[in-house]
Amino acid sequence: LTPLLARKTEVQDEYTHALEGIKEMGLSPEEYIRLFSIIHPGQKIWVNQNDFPYDIPDKWEHLIIWGAKTESEAKNFAFLTFDMIRIVCIFAQPAKKKSVKGIPHYHMFIEK
């Protein structure tokens, strides 16, 4: 089951503006993410907070698991990194809904 979620209008506007700024820098979203994410040498999977989260309940936090090639890989990483009881769901949007297509990634909602 993949939830099809949206951002609040103001968050979507900020996201669109950020994408325009990245393009003006001469970078793709994928290049920007690889340059500005905190990734340790040799690390193939990493997680960070979504700066432009979907409209979800306030009691949840929206994180992105980057680099996981399969849902199983994303879940294994999440279960080793976070308290399982806090994980609400892990999913990937359908390809047509992804704005970052060049890095495999999964959305994760956890309880704050």
C-alpha positions, 0 to 999 in steps of 0.5 A, a space after each residue: 500500500 503506497 499512500 499518495 500524499 501531498 504537501 501543504 500549499 506553502 510547503 509545496 511553494 517553498 519546494 518549487 522555489 528550492 528546485 528553481 534555486 538548485 537549477 539556477 546553481 547548475 545542479 540537478 536535485 540528485 547532485 544537490 542531495 549528494 553534495 549537501 547530505 551528510 554522508 560518511 565515506 563508504 556509506 551507501 544508505 543514509 537518512 535525513 529529515 525531509 525539508 519539505 514534508 508531506 502534510 502528515 499528523 504533527 505527531 509524526 516526523 517525515 524522513 527520507 532513506 536515500 540509496 536503498 534499492 529495495 523496500 526490504 533494504 530500506 526497512 532493514 536499514 530503518 529497523 537497525 537505525 530507529 526504534 521499531 516501535 516509532 516507525 509508522 510506515 516506509 514507502 516509495 512513491 510511484 515513479 511518476 510522482 517522484 521529483 528525485 528520480 536519480 537516487 533510489 529513496 523511501 519515505 519514512 514516517 516515525 512518531 516524534 
